[in-house]
């Protein structure tokens, strides 16, 4: 994969992820819950 294609792909995914977190509340709650689960299971 060429660098320009890779950069466009990463930029598109970042944009979709950010807009999803901002404008889709169930998606944001799911991500938040998974992050808290991960952090609580790995805390020492």
N, C-alpha and C positions, 0 to 999 in steps of 0.2 A: 504494500500500500504506500502510495506517495505521501510525502509530508503534508502537502496541501489538503489532500483528501482526509488524512487523519485529523488535521486541525479542524476542518469543517465538521467532521463527525463528532469530535469532542466538544466543539462549541455548540452544536445542535443538541447534543445530549445534556449539556450543562443548562442550556436555555429551557429545554423541556422539563428538566428536573426542578429548576428554580420556579418556573411558572406553575408547575404541579404543586409544589409546596406552598406557594402563595395563594393559589386560587381553588384548590381542591382540598377542602378540609378533611375528608376521610383519609386521603393519601397522606396528608401532613400528620394526622394522628397516628396512623400506622407506622410511619417512619419514626416518629417520636417514641412510640411504644417499643419498637425494635431496638432503638438506640439505648433507651433506659434499661431494657432487658439485658442487652450486651454489656453495658457498663456495670450493672448490678451483679452480674454473674462473674465478671472479671475483676471486681474490686477486691483489694486485699487490705 
